[in-house]
Amino acid sequence: MNIDRMEFISWMERLIDRLDMLSDHIDDIKKKSYQVDGEELLDNQDLLQMLKISNRSLQRYRSQGRLPYYTISGKLYYKLSDVHQFIRDSFSK
């Protein structure tokens, strides 16, 4: 199968346009954050990266009641203010 230069350029321009659209869509998804009462919610992955802790440590904090959490559609979320309070409490001990 042979294609000429102009057809190839046309295909590449359409491909680049499509990739730009996908990139914009991904950026829009990233900007959408879950909120409750105007307060940002963080999921497990956000919290693991923020606190630089293991999944098991996070589970321990939940089960000890040190870190309040919310379950929405089977996924765990944490209020940002609760996370800040948890950090303050951890430093004050």
C-alpha angles and dihedrals in degrees: 000000000000126000127186125239096258093051090049092051090049091053092048092050091052090047092051091048090052092049090050090052091050091048091052090048091051090049090052091051091049091051092054107088127180114251136185118194089348092305122121119246122213124204127217094270092051091051095045090054095042096049096031092226134133125262089247092055090051090050090050092052090051095048092046089053092239093121119041116218140182129217116218118176090341094307125112121236134179128205112240091229090054090052091050090049090049090053092048091049091049092054095046094057 
